[in-house]
């Protein structure tokens, strides 16, 4: 199980040590494995990183509350925004493919072939 390369950056932004961040990553990866039943794939990695960011945020707010420091900036919004943006491009590609397929079937195929294709 590889730790993500953003782990030290997240640890620094959350105000926690890298060893604690690695422990939180292992916990998040274990939970993602239990939920997905896999150790690979986009669903597993997305869930693991999202859970890791949630755990790091919880840990930073607990530490900042106990130390009476200013809360660390939240970093989970960036991950969620990136996930939404990547899904938009996939949805656009899927819609373009469906439009192309519909156009091909309705305009370029003879009427006899349209009935077979449908």
NULUM-606208 format. One line per field, with one value per residue: y, x, z of N, C-alpha, C, CB in turn; residue number from 0. Coordinates in steps of 0.001 Angstrom, whole numbers, plus 500000, padded with zeros to 6 digits. Glycine has a CB too. Example, Ala and Ser with C-alpha at 12.3 -4.5 7.8 and 13.67 -1.06 7.14 Angstrom:
n_py: 494310, 497750 .
n_px: 513190, 512850 .
n_pz: 507800, 507080 .
ca_py: 495500, 498940 .
ca_px: 512300, 513670 .
ca_pz: 507800, 507140 .
c_py: 496700, 500030 .
c_px: 513200, 512900 .
c_pz: 507800, 507870 .
cb_py: 495527, 499402 .
cb_px: 511308, 514084 .
cb_pz: 509046, 505725 .
n: 0, 1 .
//
This chain:
n_py: 498834, 502002, 505230, 508383, 510961, 513473, 513445, 514533, 517270, 517672, 517005, 519082, 521339, 520723, 520825, 518664, 515901, 514087, 511378, 510865, 511559, 509518, 507321, 507988, 507834, 505091, 504093, 505222, 504004, 501341, 501421, 502157, 499919, 497984, 498939, 498968, 496511, 496073, 496709, 498356, 500562, 503221, 503889, 502896, 504394, 507025, 507048, 506426, 508621, 510732, 510034, 510105, 512856, 513838, 512664, 513876, 516519, 516419, 515704, 517939, 519959, 519040, 519152, 521879, 522986, 522018, 523157, 525779, 527270, 528947, 527543, 525086, 525540, 524340, 521534, 519695, 520548, 521076, 518589, 517473, 519299, 518876, 516248, 516581, 518190, 516450, 514506, 515966, 516268, 513625, 513134, 514919, 513806, 511366, 512255, 513464, 511214, 509765, 511560, 511522, 508818, 508671, 510496, 509230, 506874, 507873, 509506, 508510, 505760, 503374, 503068, 500421, 499392, 500971, 500003, 497508, 498193, 499411 .
n_px: 500853, 500829, 501657, 500117, 501654, 501054, 500947, 502954, 502546, 499830, 499986, 501574, 499951, 497749, 498861, 499956, 502094, 504247, 504413, 502085, 500292, 500845, 499924, 497210, 496677, 497032, 494946, 492745, 493063, 492668, 489983, 488811, 489413, 487886, 485317, 485189, 486189, 488469, 491951, 492881, 492167, 490028, 487823, 488516, 490899, 489939, 488066, 489779, 491579, 489811, 488747, 491113, 491729, 489551, 490060, 492526, 491736, 489950, 491777, 493440, 491701, 491111, 493626, 494209, 492209, 492873, 495360, 494753, 495166, 495015, 492702, 493746, 494003, 491374, 491627, 490211, 488266, 489561, 490244, 487713, 486704, 488450, 487774, 485111, 485513, 486959, 485035, 483187, 484424, 484445, 481698, 481014, 482369, 481017, 478419, 478932, 479645, 477210, 475560, 476837, 476465, 473650, 473147, 474455, 472945, 470384, 470665, 472510, 472278, 470394, 466771, 465984, 468167, 468150, 465987, 466962, 469183, 468137 .
n_pz: 500000, 498928, 500044, 499364, 497351, 498187, 500880, 502807, 502321, 502965, 505652, 506619, 506049, 507628, 510086, 511470, 512373, 510081, 510599, 512031, 510031, 508202, 509675, 509765, 507048, 506586, 508106, 506755, 504246, 504932, 505732, 503306, 501811, 503112, 502528, 499693, 498944, 497520, 496661, 494790, 492023, 490841, 492412, 494942, 495513, 495387, 497494, 499620, 499693, 500122, 502632, 504122, 504016, 505466, 507979, 508588, 508739, 510926, 512934, 512920, 513786, 516340, 517553, 517287, 518810, 521300, 521700, 521551, 519260, 516070, 513779, 511386, 507840, 505755, 503634, 502245, 500449, 498103, 497032, 496610, 494755, 492602, 491970, 491148, 488863, 487194, 486762, 485281, 482767, 481921, 481777, 479753, 477576, 477387, 476768, 474289, 472808, 472869, 471463, 468960, 468283, 468174, 466107, 463974, 463746, 463104, 460800, 458928, 458566, 456680, 456722, 457238, 458608, 460891, 462374, 463078, 464598, 466820 .
ca_py: 500000, 503199, 506477, 509375, 511926, 514718, 513219, 515550, 518583, 517684, 517028, 520435, 522240, 520397, 521069, 517400, 515321, 513162, 510020, 510799, 511556, 508170, 506464, 508321, 507285, 503635, 503877, 505554, 502978, 500142, 501620, 502129, 498523, 497296, 499393, 498618, 495121, 496053, 497550, 499121, 501112, 504626, 503991, 502678, 505518, 508213, 506919, 506469, 509987, 511561, 509684, 510603, 514293, 514034, 512331, 514912, 517726, 516180, 515736, 519317, 520753, 518596, 519690, 523331, 523316, 521736, 524084, 527115, 527939, 529152, 526284, 524929, 525688, 523090, 521138, 518682, 521141, 521007, 517237, 517304, 520109, 518187, 515082, 517066, 518659, 515302, 513848, 516767, 515953, 512293, 513257, 515598, 512819, 510409, 512922, 513626, 509894, 509453, 512404, 510982, 507546, 508981, 511117, 508190, 505953, 508527, 510190, 507839, 504379, 503216, 502819, 499014, 499197, 501641, 499108, 496444, 498762, 499820 .
ca_px: 500000, 501641, 501080, 500110, 502748, 500605, 500874, 503672, 501919, 498596, 500397, 502037, 498799, 496865, 499574, 500218, 503368, 504157, 504164, 500649, 499616, 500991, 498988, 495872, 496550, 496836, 493577, 491822, 493195, 492012, 488533, 488426, 489482, 486711, 484107, 485183, 486584, 489635, 493069, 493249, 491046, 489727, 486870, 489285, 491798, 489142, 487521, 490881, 492096, 488773, 488701, 492348, 491591, 488617, 490744, 493537, 491018, 489491, 492944, 493938, 490786, 491284, 494888, 494155, 491338, 493572, 496483, 494190, 495755, 494083, 492506, 494476, 493113, 490781, 492164, 489371, 487491, 490334, 490108, 486345, 486576, 489173, 486971, 483967, 485978, 487302, 483782, 482554, 485007, 483968, 480295, 480974, 482774, 479930, 477327, 479343, 479543, 475787, 475076, 477401, 475800, 472270, 473204, 474839, 471825, 469217, 470881, 473359, 471884, 469088, 465649, 465977, 469235, 467771, 465126, 467811, 470117, 467409 .
ca_pz: 500000, 498792, 500552, 498291, 497397, 498826, 502325, 503605, 502135, 503760, 507059, 506944, 506033, 508745, 511335, 512149, 511967, 508955, 511094, 512308, 508728, 507642, 510414, 509298, 505698, 506684, 508590, 505658, 503209, 505452, 505662, 501896, 501370, 503649, 501847, 498272, 498739, 496633, 497054, 493606, 491286, 491095, 493524, 496171, 495771, 495674, 498842, 500588, 499812, 500740, 504061, 504714, 504211, 506570, 509231, 508847, 509166, 512302, 513816, 513027, 514616, 517729, 518062, 517400, 519937, 522551, 521828, 521439, 518104, 514971, 513063, 510137, 506693, 505286, 502330, 501598, 499370, 496877, 496507, 496104, 493542, 491535, 491587, 490362, 487563, 486356, 486372, 484239, 481467, 481545, 481388, 478460, 476569, 477251, 476048, 472895, 472185, 472674, 470379, 467725, 468006, 467787, 464787, 463017, 463554, 462521, 459536, 457967, 458337, 456031, 457628, 457631, 459585, 462136, 463132, 463638, 465596, 468022 .
c_py: 501234, 504392, 507500, 510382, 513245, 514598, 514242, 516935, 518714, 517759, 518432, 521413, 521987, 520633, 519805, 516848, 514347, 511726, 509841, 510774, 510182, 507186, 506722, 507783, 505782, 503304, 504130, 504499, 501674, 500255, 501574, 500708, 497734, 497669, 498935, 497157, 494970, 496882, 498374, 499693, 502525, 504805, 503860, 503905, 506785, 508199, 507035, 507896, 510889, 511292, 510194, 512104, 514616, 513760, 513392, 516199, 517577, 516298, 517162, 520173, 520340, 519188, 521199, 523751, 523075, 522700, 525544, 527929, 528199, 527832, 526268, 525080, 524336, 522792, 520162, 519250, 521005, 519622, 517027, 518099, 519427, 516964, 515502, 517502, 517491, 514561, 514634, 516444, 514566, 512340, 513931, 514630, 511801, 511023, 513121, 512294, 509527, 510282, 511874, 509694, 507781, 509586, 510084, 507268, 506618, 509097, 509376, 506394, 504333, 502854, 501353, 498733, 499861, 500741, 497984, 496976, 499112, 498676 .
c_px: 500903, 500902, 501107, 501241, 502348, 500588, 501671, 503051, 500656, 498940, 500827, 500868, 497863, 497536, 499804, 501543, 503169, 503914, 502691, 499854, 499703, 500065, 497548, 495633, 496287, 495434, 492557, 491874, 492537, 490498, 488043, 488449, 488276, 485443, 484045, 485497, 487787, 490753, 493578, 491991, 490717, 488763, 487599, 490139, 491027, 488591, 488614, 491391, 491065, 488685, 489948, 492253, 490625, 489282, 491785, 492870, 490508, 490647, 493454, 493021, 490883, 492549, 494815, 493258, 492057, 494737, 496046, 494881, 494673, 493904, 493273, 493512, 492595, 491291, 491254, 488562, 488222, 490214, 488720, 486132, 487265, 488390, 485775, 484389, 486348, 486047, 483065, 483124, 484573, 482510, 480171, 481365, 481658, 478755, 477671, 479242, 478085, 475187, 475558, 476691, 474355, 472236, 473510, 473647, 470663, 469448, 471640, 472989, 470556, 468018, 465633, 467016, 468892, 466901, 465931, 468717, 469405, 466998 .
c_pz: 500000, 499378, 499421, 498461, 498054, 500352, 503130, 503495, 502976, 505241, 507476, 507008, 507205, 510091, 512150, 511648, 510805, 509414, 511434, 511002, 508078, 508355, 509964, 507891, 505743, 507175, 507484, 504557, 503657, 505386, 504217, 501359, 501876, 502886, 500392, 498021, 497831, 497243, 495879, 492974, 491721, 492265, 494864, 496495, 496091, 497087, 499893, 500780, 500483, 502248, 504778, 504982, 505352, 507915, 509588, 509326, 510602, 513285, 513987, 513887, 516079, 518321, 518233, 518561, 521259, 522772, 521786, 520350, 517068, 514229, 511747, 508964, 506220, 503882, 501600, 500448, 498047, 496234, 495910, 494817, 492364, 491062, 490746, 488970, 486654, 485916, 485277, 482867, 480998, 481097, 480025, 477340, 476336, 476484, 474572, 472155, 471922, 471540, 469037, 467325, 467525, 466378, 463714, 462726, 462822, 461130, 458501, 457693, 457590, 457051, 458097, 458714, 460927, 463001, 463755, 464743, 466890, 468865 .
cb_py: 499995, 503452, 507005, 510102, 512190, 515097, 511834, 515621, 518814, 516427, 516029, 520914, 522093, 518954, 522063, 516381, 514609, 513229, 509722, 511996, 512619, 507695, 506704, 509834, 507577, 503011, 504789, 506937, 502736, 499884, 502960, 503021, 497867, 497622, 500900, 499470, 494349, 496585, 496700, 498243, 500234, 505264, 502904, 501425, 505755, 508331, 505590, 505558, 510549, 511298, 508152, 510300, 514952, 513133, 510952, 515188, 518019, 514792, 514836, 519943, 520600, 517061, 519327, 523951, 522491, 520294, 523827, 527836, 527094, 530270, 526046, 523558, 526402, 523166, 520521, 518057, 522608, 521339, 516204, 517742, 521512, 517771, 514320, 518226, 519590, 514351, 513686, 518247, 516036, 511316, 514049, 516827, 512100, 509926, 514278, 514179, 508827, 509700, 513854, 510730, 506651, 509956, 512228, 507369, 505418, 509615, 511447, 507896, 503613, 502140, 503172, 498126, 499758, 502948, 498539, 495803, 500014, 500601 .
cb_px: 499027, 501998, 501863, 498766, 503251, 499206, 501369, 505124, 501589, 497734, 501542, 503067, 498037, 496409, 498819, 499063, 504038, 505427, 505038, 500210, 500228, 502455, 499122, 495661, 497817, 497880, 493284, 492156, 494682, 492446, 488143, 489354, 490787, 486541, 484018, 486168, 485441, 489272, 494195, 494027, 489841, 489146, 485771, 490180, 492705, 488008, 486791, 492030, 492475, 487405, 488571, 493540, 491116, 487396, 491413, 494376, 489840, 488837, 494062, 494079, 489335, 491331, 496038, 493655, 490041, 494078, 497489, 494291, 496903, 494585, 491021, 495193, 493832, 489228, 493535, 488438, 487197, 491802, 490374, 485322, 487169, 490577, 486497, 483283, 487175, 488243, 482860, 482723, 486536, 484128, 479509, 481912, 484069, 479472, 477010, 480782, 480205, 475002, 475536, 478905, 475810, 471622, 474253, 476039, 471351, 468766, 471607, 474743, 471784, 469156, 464314, 466235, 470558, 467037, 464030, 468661, 470806, 466215 .
cb_pz: 501227, 497317, 501816, 498247, 496002, 498319, 502649, 503170, 500657, 503468, 507302, 505909, 504728, 508647, 512162, 511914, 513155, 508122, 512330, 513181, 507798, 507748, 511936, 509328, 504879, 507623, 509794, 505072, 502871, 506882, 506309, 501065, 501859, 505130, 501908, 497530, 498175, 495223, 497625, 492593, 491450, 489848, 493401, 496034, 494575, 494685, 498993, 500130, 498425, 500071, 504244, 503798, 502921, 506396, 509125, 507575, 508210, 512422, 513265, 511638, 514120, 517811, 517126, 516091, 519878, 522557, 520731, 522770, 517496, 514010, 512804, 510087, 505551, 505304, 502499, 502607, 499664, 497158, 497608, 497167, 493764, 492014, 492834, 491078, 487732, 487104, 487591, 484536, 481533, 482718, 482446, 478462, 477005, 478633, 476697, 472813, 473072, 473973, 470578, 467885, 469271, 468810, 464762, 463560, 464898, 463419, 459783, 458429, 459670, 454934, 456933, 456416, 459041, 461836, 462243, 462534, 465035, 467665 .
n: 0, 1, 2, 3, 4, 5, 6, 7, 8, 9, 10, 11, 12, 13, 14, 15, 16, 17, 18, 19, 20, 21, 22, 23, 24, 25, 26, 27, 28, 29, 30, 31, 32, 33, 34, 35, 36, 37, 38, 39, 40, 41, 42, 43, 44, 45, 46, 47, 48, 49, 50, 51, 52, 53, 54, 55, 56, 57, 58, 59, 60, 61, 62, 63, 64, 65, 66, 67, 68, 69, 70, 71, 72, 73, 74, 75, 76, 77, 78, 79, 80, 81, 82, 83, 84, 85, 86, 87, 88, 89, 90, 91, 92, 93, 94, 95, 96, 97, 98, 99, 100, 101, 102, 103, 104, 105, 106, 107, 108, 109, 110, 111, 112, 113, 114, 115, 116, 117 .
//
